């Protein structure tokens, strides 16, 4: 299967190019003075867009790069996965294998789930960011900050290698990507440093954040359909044997901590003084002749 995602080197090059472009556009906007024309305002807006795009591609490059690093050796990744598997049984969570088994009889559905897992998470996230930036700018900054904080914390946790369930023989799960030749890692089952970052599931965390962004920003009643996105993502990462239930649970907890910290920071921040709204002037009556 062709890997449609950028490598960290390619993402870093795109980040650098966008950063230079944003800086150049910003300088052009500043050189226009305090009363720029429409063309200069468009350049300034383009600078803001490219700056945000550079931030996102930089974050993606960091995520890709961090997958190849760890603070512990990969030898214990299977043992940690086994601990998660047994902890889920103690917590009486349903077996991931029992959820996967009914889907294995439907190859086309499983292949669609493999494609979903591999290629949908980042485009959907980018689409949500673009929508918030263009239509709900007042919510964009908080969403972006939560995204950066959640991803950074997740990357720190992933420095401890944890194997996905497809690599743990005790689960009895099928590596669906390898079975159908859709693996972006290798054509056979085995270890790859990028695969040992299963805990927490960034896919699930991003999906929850996207759903929160849509539900809190959109004004239509159909916004609640966005809640299906993290639910479907959780099902996909389990059926494809890429994550345990607890990988998604930990991702949700990390995101909850980030959002709680944001809310606390807003409460503790000094309130902005609101300017009194001037009362509308009533037109003066013409004197009677």
Backbone bond lengths (Angstrom), bond angles and torsions (degrees), N, CA, C in turn:
res aa  C-N    CA-C-N  psi(-1)  N-CA   C-N-CA  omega(-1)  CA-C   N-CA-C  phi
1 X - - - 1.471 - - 1.527 109.96 -
2 X 1.323 116.75 137.27 1.459 120.91 179.31 1.511 110.27 -75.32
3 X 1.327 115.87 131.53 1.455 120.07 177.59 1.518 108.72 -84.42
4 X 1.325 116.34 112.49 1.465 120.85 -176.44 1.520 112.70 -84.17
5 X 1.328 117.99 -6.56 1.448 120.46 -178.57 1.527 110.91 -84.68
6 X 1.318 115.59 150.81 1.453 120.74 176.36 1.514 109.71 -73.34
7 X 1.330 115.97 148.35 1.455 120.24 169.35 1.521 108.20 -74.13
8 X 1.345 116.16 169.31 1.466 117.33 -179.38 1.521 110.78 -67.61
9 X 1.355 117.13 -31.18 1.466 119.37 177.85 1.524 110.79 -66.43
10 X 1.336 116.45 -44.39 1.466 120.05 179.67 1.523 110.82 -65.11
11 X 1.335 116.38 -41.37 1.463 119.60 178.63 1.523 110.72 -65.19
12 X 1.328 117.09 -35.76 1.469 120.31 178.48 1.524 110.92 -65.79
13 X 1.342 116.87 -39.05 1.470 120.43 178.03 1.526 110.12 -64.34
14 X 1.333 116.97 -43.64 1.467 120.56 177.85 1.523 110.29 -62.46
15 X 1.341 116.91 -40.20 1.465 120.90 178.94 1.516 110.86 -60.85
16 X 1.332 116.39 -45.49 1.464 120.58 -179.74 1.525 111.05 -63.18
17 X 1.337 116.62 -43.03 1.465 119.86 -179.43 1.526 111.15 -64.45
18 X 1.320 117.21 -42.06 1.461 120.58 178.87 1.525 111.50 -66.96
19 X 1.314 117.02 -37.30 1.466 120.66 178.97 1.527 110.91 -63.50
20 X 1.339 116.04 -45.35 1.473 120.11 178.28 1.526 110.64 -62.99
21 X 1.327 115.90 -43.37 1.469 119.67 179.80 1.526 111.17 -62.61
22 X 1.331 116.28 -43.51 1.456 119.74 179.86 1.527 111.06 -62.51
23 X 1.337 116.15 -43.73 1.468 119.26 178.99 1.509 112.37 -62.15
24 X 1.331 116.95 -39.81 1.464 120.25 -179.94 1.530 111.13 -66.24
25 X 1.323 116.18 -44.61 1.461 119.52 178.84 1.521 111.53 -63.49
26 X 1.327 116.17 -38.28 1.459 120.24 179.87 1.526 111.18 -64.91
27 X 1.313 116.35 -40.22 1.460 120.11 179.08 1.520 111.27 -65.20
28 X 1.323 116.31 -38.07 1.468 119.98 177.46 1.521 110.04 -63.55
29 X 1.331 115.84 -40.96 1.456 119.32 178.90 1.515 112.50 -64.52
30 X 1.325 117.20 -40.92 1.466 120.04 179.56 1.518 111.60 -68.72
31 X 1.322 117.50 -34.41 1.465 120.81 -178.67 1.516 112.54 -67.79
32 X 1.325 116.25 -16.12 1.461 119.46 -177.58 1.518 112.89 -77.30
33 X 1.323 118.16 -12.03 1.452 120.92 179.27 1.509 112.54 95.76
34 X 1.319 115.48 -172.00 1.452 121.29 -175.36 1.521 113.60 -79.71
35 X 1.322 117.89 -15.69 1.465 120.41 -177.91 1.526 109.75 -125.33
36 X 1.343 117.11 70.37 1.459 119.82 -176.55 1.519 112.01 -73.01
37 X 1.310 114.62 158.46 1.445 120.26 176.58 1.511 111.46 -85.45
38 X 1.340 117.18 -179.27 1.467 120.90 -178.63 1.529 112.97 -57.83
39 X 1.339 117.00 -40.06 1.465 119.88 -178.49 1.517 110.94 -63.19
40 X 1.323 116.86 -41.76 1.462 120.31 -179.68 1.515 110.76 -68.70
41 X 1.325 117.22 -37.24 1.462 119.69 177.13 1.523 111.26 -62.86
42 X 1.336 115.63 -36.42 1.458 118.66 176.89 1.524 111.08 -66.89
43 X 1.320 117.03 -37.26 1.464 120.49 177.12 1.525 110.96 -64.56
44 X 1.327 116.08 -41.27 1.465 119.82 178.67 1.527 110.79 -64.00
45 X 1.328 116.33 -40.63 1.465 119.50 177.31 1.523 110.75 -64.66
46 X 1.335 116.61 -39.79 1.465 119.97 177.81 1.522 111.20 -63.76
47 X 1.331 116.25 -35.44 1.466 119.94 177.36 1.517 111.05 -63.30
48 X 1.335 116.49 -40.73 1.461 120.25 178.34 1.526 111.46 -64.59
49 X 1.331 116.28 -40.98 1.463 120.37 -179.70 1.525 110.58 -65.19
50 X 1.318 117.29 -46.93 1.468 119.98 -179.25 1.525 111.31 -66.53
51 X 1.329 117.14 -32.04 1.479 119.55 176.56 1.526 110.67 -63.74
52 X 1.324 116.36 -44.53 1.460 119.55 179.11 1.528 110.89 -66.87
53 X 1.336 116.57 -37.74 1.466 119.54 177.88 1.525 110.64 -64.57
54 X 1.327 116.49 -38.83 1.466 119.78 177.63 1.520 111.02 -62.73
55 X 1.329 116.82 -39.89 1.466 120.43 177.67 1.522 111.02 -61.20
56 X 1.332 117.11 -43.26 1.458 120.59 -177.81 1.524 111.79 -68.17
57 X 1.320 116.60 -44.11 1.463 118.70 178.61 1.526 111.00 -67.16
58 X 1.333 117.08 -33.76 1.459 119.50 175.27 1.512 111.56 -64.54
59 X 1.324 116.11 -40.20 1.464 120.19 177.33 1.524 110.59 -64.37
60 X 1.342 116.48 -40.28 1.453 120.23 178.87 1.527 110.84 -65.81
61 X 1.341 117.04 -40.31 1.465 120.50 178.29 1.526 110.38 -61.81
62 X 1.334 116.27 -41.29 1.463 120.12 178.77 1.514 110.61 -64.01
63 X 1.333 116.53 -41.00 1.464 120.87 179.29 1.525 111.00 -62.32
64 X 1.347 116.26 -44.79 1.457 120.07 179.31 1.532 111.41 -64.76
65 X 1.341 115.95 -40.69 1.461 120.15 -179.02 1.516 111.47 -67.63
66 X 1.334 116.32 -40.39 1.467 120.13 -176.63 1.520 111.79 -65.17
67 X 1.334 117.95 -22.58 1.451 120.10 -179.86 1.513 113.83 -64.37
68 X 1.333 116.82 -20.41 1.460 119.79 -177.91 1.529 112.35 -97.66
69 X 1.337 117.75 3.95 1.457 121.33 -179.23 1.527 110.18 -115.39
70 X 1.299 115.60 155.85 1.458 120.92 175.47 1.518 108.19 -159.30
71 X 1.325 115.85 155.18 1.460 120.51 177.71 1.526 110.37 -95.79
72 X 1.323 116.98 -5.64 1.454 121.98 177.03 1.524 108.33 -132.86
73 X 1.300 115.94 159.10 1.445 120.03 -179.39 1.511 112.20 -70.90
74 X 1.348 117.20 156.11 1.464 120.81 -179.22 1.523 113.10 -72.92
75 X 1.317 117.05 -9.70 1.459 119.51 -176.21 1.508 113.96 -61.80
76 X 1.323 118.06 -29.96 1.462 121.43 -178.50 1.526 112.69 -95.00
77 X 1.338 118.04 4.06 1.463 120.58 -177.77 1.527 111.00 -62.02
78 X 1.334 116.97 -38.56 1.463 119.95 178.48 1.522 111.30 -67.86
79 X 1.332 116.45 -38.02 1.462 119.67 179.69 1.524 110.43 -64.49
80 X 1.314 117.07 -39.20 1.470 119.80 178.99 1.525 110.20 -68.26
81 X 1.322 116.25 -38.64 1.467 119.06 176.09 1.523 110.54 -62.82
82 X 1.330 116.43 -40.15 1.460 119.73 177.49 1.515 112.08 -63.03
83 X 1.334 116.16 -37.17 1.469 119.70 178.12 1.523 109.90 -63.97
84 X 1.331 117.74 -41.93 1.463 121.25 178.72 1.524 110.06 -63.35
85 X 1.328 116.33 -43.44 1.466 120.95 179.97 1.534 110.95 -58.57
86 X 1.326 116.38 -46.58 1.467 119.59 -179.13 1.530 111.03 -71.10
87 X 1.331 117.79 -34.70 1.469 120.32 177.91 1.517 110.63 -62.88
88 X 1.328 117.37 -38.39 1.462 120.61 177.77 1.522 111.60 -64.67
89 X 1.326 116.48 -34.99 1.463 118.57 178.34 1.522 110.42 -69.88
90 X 1.332 116.53 -36.28 1.464 119.77 176.36 1.527 110.13 -64.34
91 X 1.324 116.07 -38.60 1.462 121.08 179.00 1.523 112.26 -78.89
92 X 1.332 116.22 -0.60 1.465 123.16 178.44 1.525 112.36 60.59
93 X 1.339 115.97 35.70 1.457 119.98 172.64 1.529 108.70 -77.54
94 X 1.309 118.27 150.05 1.473 119.56 179.46 1.521 111.18 -64.04
95 X 1.301 116.19 145.42 1.457 120.94 178.92 1.524 110.85 -66.10
96 X 1.329 116.20 132.23 1.463 120.33 176.43 1.522 110.99 -60.37
97 X 1.326 116.45 -34.39 1.471 120.08 179.75 1.524 111.31 -64.30
98 X 1.335 117.06 -37.23 1.466 120.07 179.78 1.522 111.24 -68.85
99 X 1.329 117.08 -27.31 1.465 120.63 176.53 1.516 110.00 -78.02
100 X 1.323 117.38 -38.64 1.458 120.83 -178.17 1.526 112.26 -69.78
101 X 1.335 117.07 -36.67 1.468 121.80 -169.10 1.524 113.93 -54.09
102 X 1.343 120.48 -46.74 1.476 118.85 -178.74 1.529 113.39 -64.03
103 X 1.329 117.58 -27.43 1.466 120.40 -177.90 1.530 111.93 -77.12
104 X 1.326 117.38 -24.02 1.458 120.32 -175.89 1.519 112.12 -63.75
105 X 1.329 117.40 -21.39 1.468 120.95 178.24 1.528 112.46 -77.92
106 X 1.336 117.23 -1.74 1.464 121.52 -178.18 1.531 108.91 -125.94
107 X 1.334 117.48 82.56 1.473 121.14 -173.75 1.525 114.38 -56.34
108 X 1.335 117.25 -41.66 1.468 119.05 -177.82 1.527 110.86 -64.16
109 X 1.324 117.05 -38.83 1.458 120.52 178.78 1.525 110.82 -66.15
110 X 1.323 115.96 -41.38 1.467 119.76 178.89 1.526 110.59 -65.06
111 X 1.328 117.32 -41.70 1.466 120.29 178.18 1.531 110.96 -63.66
112 X 1.324 116.86 -37.54 1.463 120.16 176.38 1.527 110.43 -63.87
113 X 1.318 116.61 -37.64 1.463 120.20 177.70 1.522 111.16 -67.17
114 X 1.322 116.72 -36.87 1.468 119.37 175.94 1.525 110.96 -61.28
115 X 1.336 116.21 -42.83 1.464 120.37 178.16 1.526 110.85 -65.49
116 X 1.323 115.81 -40.78 1.468 121.35 176.97 1.528 109.89 -57.27
117 X 1.329 116.66 -49.03 1.465 120.44 -177.88 1.523 111.58 -63.20
118 X 1.319 116.30 -40.55 1.452 119.65 -173.78 1.518 113.55 -76.13
119 X 1.342 117.60 -39.30 1.449 117.75 -166.94 1.506 118.88 -122.34
120 X 1.334 119.14 -4.08 1.466 118.70 -171.22 1.521 113.80 -93.88
121 X 1.333 118.33 -30.58 1.466 120.75 -168.92 1.522 112.63 -61.66
122 X 1.336 117.76 -45.09 1.463 119.06 -176.07 1.528 112.26 -73.71
123 X 1.349 120.68 -44.73 1.466 119.35 176.53 1.523 113.74 -59.11
124 X 1.332 117.71 -39.59 1.465 119.99 178.82 1.526 110.17 -64.80
125 X 1.319 116.71 -41.62 1.462 120.35 178.30 1.526 110.94 -62.25
126 X 1.323 117.15 -45.01 1.464 120.86 179.00 1.532 110.24 -62.81
127 X 1.333 116.22 -42.40 1.455 119.31 178.50 1.514 112.23 -60.17
128 X 1.336 116.73 -41.07 1.465 120.30 178.51 1.527 110.96 -65.12
129 X 1.319 116.68 -40.67 1.466 120.35 179.09 1.526 111.20 -64.40
130 X 1.315 116.51 -43.25 1.467 119.86 179.13 1.528 110.21 -62.95
131 X 1.316 116.62 -43.15 1.468 120.96 179.50 1.524 111.32 -62.02
132 X 1.334 117.06 -45.25 1.461 119.85 178.96 1.521 111.13 -65.02
133 X 1.327 116.82 -41.07 1.465 120.64 -179.10 1.526 110.97 -64.49
134 X 1.330 116.59 -39.48 1.464 120.38 -175.69 1.516 113.12 -83.26
135 X 1.345 117.70 -35.01 1.456 120.20 -171.80 1.522 114.96 -112.66
136 X 1.325 116.95 -24.04 1.466 120.46 -176.23 1.532 109.34 -137.96
137 X 1.326 114.51 62.98 1.467 120.20 -173.83 1.526 112.19 -60.11
138 X 1.341 117.64 -28.84 1.457 120.14 -177.52 1.528 111.75 -68.82
139 X 1.328 117.90 -20.42 1.462 121.90 179.18 1.530 112.33 -101.69
140 X 1.315 115.79 -10.83 1.466 118.98 -173.85 1.524 112.29 -64.98
141 X 1.334 117.21 -46.64 1.458 120.08 -174.31 1.530 111.74 -60.68
142 X 1.339 117.10 -43.73 1.457 119.79 178.70 1.517 112.23 -64.17
143 X 1.340 116.15 -39.78 1.463 120.89 178.36 1.520 110.00 -63.12
144 X 1.322 116.52 -46.17 1.464 120.22 -178.72 1.519 110.99 -63.57
145 X 1.337 117.46 -41.72 1.463 120.38 179.21 1.522 111.01 -62.97
146 X 1.323 116.83 -42.56 1.470 120.38 177.77 1.521 110.77 -63.01
147 X 1.315 117.29 -39.74 1.460 121.42 178.95 1.527 111.01 -61.80
148 X 1.325 116.50 -48.08 1.464 120.24 -178.57 1.524 110.62 -64.00
149 X 1.330 116.83 -44.45 1.462 120.17 -178.49 1.518 111.54 -64.97
150 X 1.335 116.75 -45.83 1.466 119.74 179.94 1.518 111.20 -61.68
151 X 1.338 116.97 -45.52 1.460 120.06 -178.01 1.522 110.96 -65.02
152 X 1.326 117.27 -40.96 1.464 120.57 -179.77 1.530 111.00 -63.01
153 X 1.336 116.77 -45.22 1.472 119.91 179.45 1.527 110.28 -63.98
154 X 1.321 116.90 -41.12 1.459 120.73 179.32 1.524 111.13 -62.02
155 X 1.335 116.67 -40.45 1.457 119.90 179.00 1.522 111.14 -64.55
156 X 1.317 116.95 -36.78 1.467 119.62 177.69 1.524 110.52 -64.48
157 X 1.325 116.74 -42.82 1.470 120.05 178.48 1.527 110.53 -64.46
158 X 1.320 116.85 -36.67 1.456 120.91 -177.29 1.520 113.07 -73.00
159 X 1.326 117.82 -5.57 1.456 119.71 173.17 1.527 111.41 -64.49
160 X 1.337 115.90 -18.92 1.468 120.99 172.78 1.525 107.39 -92.92
161 X 1.334 119.14 110.81 1.466 121.06 -174.35 1.525 112.44 -64.98
162 X 1.319 115.18 133.41 1.467 122.58 174.90 1.524 107.32 -135.82
163 X 1.318 116.80 126.49 1.459 120.84 -179.06 1.520 110.41 -75.36
164 X 1.321 117.43 147.03 1.469 120.76 174.54 1.526 109.93 -74.01
165 X 1.324 117.55 164.06 1.475 120.05 -177.36 1.516 113.86 -61.63
166 X 1.331 118.39 -27.99 1.472 119.50 -179.45 1.524 112.26 -63.93
167 X 1.325 117.44 -19.86 1.463 121.13 -179.45 1.525 112.76 -93.53
168 X 1.323 116.80 -7.89 1.464 120.43 -176.20 1.531 108.98 -97.86
169 X 1.332 117.88 111.26 1.471 119.52 -177.56 1.526 113.33 -58.32
170 X 1.330 117.69 -30.78 1.465 120.16 -176.09 1.519 112.79 -62.97
171 X 1.320 118.40 -23.22 1.458 120.42 -178.47 1.521 111.98 -75.34
172 X 1.330 116.99 -27.35 1.458 120.44 -175.65 1.512 113.21 68.52
173 X 1.328 117.24 21.49 1.464 120.54 -176.56 1.522 110.96 -90.70
174 X 1.321 115.00 153.32 1.457 122.49 -179.76 1.529 109.15 -93.80
175 X 1.333 116.03 134.15 1.458 120.62 173.05 1.524 107.02 -78.39
176 X 1.324 116.15 94.02 1.467 120.44 -171.61 1.528 112.52 -66.09
177 X 1.324 117.31 -33.58 1.469 119.57 -179.62 1.522 110.81 -66.51
178 X 1.327 117.38 -41.23 1.464 121.05 177.62 1.519 110.52 -69.18
179 X 1.323 116.96 -39.22 1.467 120.79 -177.42 1.517 111.80 -59.78
180 X 1.337 116.74 -38.24 1.459 120.33 -176.87 1.533 112.70 -105.60
181 X 1.328 117.00 15.28 1.456 120.67 177.44 1.511 113.89 65.61
182 X 1.338 116.85 31.27 1.468 120.87 -177.53 1.526 112.75 -111.01
183 X 1.313 117.69 9.56 1.459 120.35 -178.30 1.519 110.79 -71.88
184 X 1.318 116.24 133.30 1.461 120.84 176.26 1.522 110.86 -87.95
185 X 1.333 117.39 -3.96 1.453 121.48 -178.47 1.525 112.22 -95.74
186 X 1.313 116.58 -52.21 1.454 120.46 -176.32 1.514 109.11 -161.44
187 X 1.312 115.84 167.66 1.461 120.48 179.35 1.514 112.09 -89.29
188 X 1.317 117.03 4.20 1.456 120.75 179.61 1.519 107.71 -144.03
189 X 1.327 115.84 159.21 1.457 120.36 179.02 1.520 109.83 -69.59
190 X 1.293 116.82 146.82 1.459 120.31 179.11 1.502 110.80 158.20
191 X 1.319 115.00 -175.23 1.450 120.81 -175.42 1.520 111.54 -89.36
192 X 1.283 115.39 142.99 1.449 124.79 173.27 1.522 105.02 -146.86
193 X 1.341 119.05 133.83 1.468 119.48 -176.57 1.523 113.47 -53.94
194 X 1.340 117.33 -36.03 1.463 119.94 -178.29 1.523 112.37 -67.78
195 X 1.321 117.03 -19.61 1.464 119.88 -177.38 1.523 112.54 -85.98
196 X 1.315 117.50 -10.06 1.462 120.32 -173.60 1.523 111.79 -96.00
197 X 1.325 116.00 36.36 1.472 120.78 178.52 1.527 109.19 -127.13
198 X 1.334 114.74 48.47 1.461 119.74 -174.65 1.524 113.20 -77.50
199 X 1.307 118.05 -22.83 1.474 122.13 -175.82 1.520 110.15 -112.84
200 X 1.350 119.28 122.02 1.465 127.42 -7.53 1.530 111.15 -84.04
201 X 1.330 116.13 175.63 1.458 120.74 179.55 1.526 109.91 -85.21
202 X 1.334 115.92 105.96 1.462 119.82 177.61 1.531 110.12 -65.65
203 X 1.336 116.88 -32.78 1.471 119.89 177.23 1.533 110.79 -55.63
204 X 1.326 115.70 -48.33 1.465 119.59 -178.15 1.527 110.64 -67.86
205 X 1.327 117.19 -43.32 1.457 120.29 -179.66 1.521 112.26 -60.99
206 X 1.328 117.08 -44.81 1.468 120.09 177.95 1.530 110.82 -63.72
207 X 1.333 116.99 -39.59 1.467 119.85 -179.59 1.525 111.01 -63.30
208 X 1.342 116.93 -41.10 1.470 120.16 177.69 1.523 110.35 -63.54
209 X 1.339 116.28 -42.63 1.464 120.17 -178.83 1.525 110.71 -64.57
210 X 1.328 117.34 -41.25 1.465 120.63 177.56 1.525 110.12 -60.85
211 X 1.329 116.93 -44.51 1.461 120.23 179.91 1.528 110.76 -61.91
212 X 1.327 117.18 -42.51 1.471 120.85 178.19 1.525 110.17 -62.45
213 X 1.337 116.66 -43.09 1.456 120.50 179.71 1.508 112.56 -60.53
214 X 1.333 116.95 -44.23 1.463 120.77 -179.39 1.526 110.87 -68.56
215 X 1.330 117.01 -45.29 1.464 120.44 -175.95 1.524 111.52 -65.36
216 X 1.327 117.81 -38.43 1.468 120.42 -177.40 1.523 113.12 -81.31
217 X 1.332 117.89 -20.93 1.460 119.60 -175.83 1.523 112.93 -101.36
218 X 1.312 117.36 -37.28 1.465 120.02 -176.12 1.526 110.38 -72.91
219 X 1.303 115.37 147.41 1.455 119.47 -178.36 1.515 114.11 -100.05
220 X 1.314 117.90 -5.79 1.453 120.82 -176.99 1.524 111.34 -87.21
221 X 1.305 116.37 156.37 1.459 120.04 178.86 1.526 111.79 -71.31
222 X 1.344 117.08 -18.38 1.460 121.16 178.60 1.521 112.32 -72.67
223 X 1.328 116.87 -6.55 1.466 119.59 -177.83 1.529 112.20 -61.71
224 X 1.326 117.07 -25.44 1.461 120.06 -178.01 1.517 112.18 -68.91
225 X 1.325 117.43 -15.48 1.456 119.81 175.03 1.527 111.35 -64.68
226 X 1.327 116.81 -20.95 1.473 120.26 178.77 1.522 111.65 -62.51
227 X 1.329 117.64 -22.35 1.464 120.28 178.80 1.525 111.43 -64.82
228 X 1.332 117.02 -19.70 1.465 119.69 178.47 1.521 111.74 -71.36
229 X 1.339 116.80 -22.22 1.470 119.46 -176.85 1.532 112.43 -64.69
230 X 1.334 120.54 -52.50 1.470 118.33 177.24 1.519 113.34 -65.18
231 X 1.339 117.52 -31.50 1.462 119.65 177.56 1.522 110.53 -65.33
232 X 1.340 116.91 -44.83 1.458 120.72 178.92 1.525 110.73 -66.95
233 X 1.329 117.03 -38.88 1.464 120.23 178.96 1.523 110.99 -62.87
234 X 1.320 116.82 -41.62 1.466 120.38 177.72 1.517 110.80 -61.45
235 X 1.334 117.00 -42.56 1.459 120.33 177.84 1.525 110.73 -62.25
236 X 1.324 116.82 -42.23 1.465 120.97 -177.41 1.526 111.36 -65.16
237 X 1.333 117.72 -45.67 1.462 119.07 -177.08 1.517 111.91 -66.99
238 X 1.338 116.54 -25.21 1.465 120.11 177.40 1.523 110.68 -80.85
239 X 1.336 117.31 -47.44 1.463 120.37 -178.33 1.521 111.33 -62.71
240 X 1.321 118.14 -36.11 1.461 120.92 178.99 1.529 112.36 -81.20
241 X 1.336 116.97 1.66 1.472 123.16 176.76 1.521 112.98 63.63
242 X 1.341 116.34 29.84 1.461 120.11 178.67 1.527 112.87 -92.79
243 X 1.338 117.40 -21.16 1.460 119.94 -177.38 1.521 111.06 -146.62
244 X 1.332 114.45 150.97 1.459 121.69 169.13 1.528 108.70 -83.02
245 X 1.344 115.33 164.53 1.460 119.09 173.54 1.524 110.79 -55.92
246 X 1.335 116.76 -43.64 1.465 120.39 -175.83 1.518 112.68 -65.94
247 X 1.329 118.26 -23.82 1.469 119.90 174.46 1.526 110.08 -61.42
248 X 1.338 115.80 -42.32 1.460 119.90 177.67 1.507 112.70 -72.57
249 X 1.339 116.86 -36.67 1.471 120.38 178.87 1.514 110.49 -62.96
250 X 1.335 116.94 -45.11 1.466 120.39 179.64 1.529 110.26 -64.33
251 X 1.325 117.44 -39.74 1.469 120.14 177.03 1.523 110.80 -59.76
252 X 1.330 116.80 -43.43 1.464 120.46 179.00 1.528 110.83 -64.28
253 X 1.330 117.66 -38.39 1.464 120.76 178.85 1.524 111.39 -67.14
254 X 1.324 116.58 -41.62 1.469 119.87 177.93 1.521 110.18 -61.38
255 X 1.330 116.35 -44.98 1.463 120.11 179.12 1.521 111.03 -63.73
256 X 1.335 117.49 -38.95 1.467 120.65 178.38 1.524 110.96 -62.22
257 X 1.328 116.99 -39.65 1.472 120.65 177.84 1.524 110.34 -64.37
258 X 1.331 116.55 -42.64 1.466 120.77 179.33 1.526 110.71 -62.11
259 X 1.318 117.31 -46.82 1.466 120.85 -179.28 1.527 111.48 -66.63
260 X 1.340 116.83 -37.13 1.470 119.86 176.93 1.520 110.95 -65.12
261 X 1.332 116.58 -40.10 1.468 120.21 177.93 1.524 110.97 -64.55
262 X 1.329 116.53 -38.80 1.465 120.08 176.28 1.525 111.08 -62.27
263 X 1.330 116.82 -44.94 1.460 120.41 -179.79 1.517 111.22 -63.51
264 X 1.340 116.70 -40.26 1.464 120.50 178.46 1.522 111.02 -65.46
265 X 1.334 116.41 -39.26 1.466 119.91 179.10 1.521 111.15 -64.56
266 X 1.325 116.70 -37.02 1.471 119.33 178.10 1.527 111.31 -67.46
267 X 1.333 115.61 -36.58 1.474 117.98 179.49 1.521 111.83 -70.65
268 X 1.332 116.69 -34.89 1.455 120.32 -177.29 1.521 112.63 -82.40
269 X 1.315 117.00 -19.89 1.456 120.05 -179.34 1.517 109.67 -66.23
270 X 1.344 117.14 141.53 1.466 118.97 178.28 1.514 110.71 -61.99
271 X 1.316 115.46 132.66 1.466 120.46 -177.83 1.510 111.40 -66.25
272 X 1.312 114.25 141.36 1.455 118.92 178.32 1.526 109.62 -77.11
273 X 1.277 114.29 136.35 1.462 118.82 178.49 1.521 109.17 -70.66
274 X 1.292 114.81 125.21 1.454 119.71 179.69 1.527 109.96 -89.32
275 X 1.307 113.69 130.50 1.460 118.84 178.26 1.524 109.64 -73.90
276 X 1.315 117.54 136.72 1.466 118.90 178.23 1.521 110.78 -63.84
277 X 1.300 115.10 137.29 1.455 119.97 179.46 1.524 108.51 -78.51
278 X 1.338 117.63 121.22 1.464 119.26 -178.76 1.519 111.41 -65.45
279 X 1.329 114.57 141.04 1.453 118.64 178.48 1.519 109.99 -72.36
280 X 1.323 117.08 143.16 1.469 118.98 -178.79 1.525 110.82 -66.11
281 X 1.312 112.62 138.16 1.469 118.43 -179.89 1.542 109.89 -77.76
282 X 1.321 113.97 138.89 1.474 118.87 176.15 1.512 108.09 -93.71
283 X 1.299 116.12 133.06 1.480 118.62 -178.68 1.525 110.92 -62.51
284 X 1.313 113.72 139.18 1.470 119.21 -179.12 1.542 109.31 -70.86
285 X 1.316 112.83 138.78 1.475 118.35 -179.71 1.518 109.75 -78.97
286 X 1.316 115.52 139.97 1.460 120.54 178.55 1.517 109.59 -70.41
287 X 1.341 117.87 138.51 1.462 118.94 -179.52 1.521 111.93 -63.70
288 X 1.303 114.05 141.72 1.479 118.65 179.76 1.505 110.43 -66.62
289 X 1.315 116.97 136.51 1.465 120.45 -179.64 1.509 110.64 -91.60
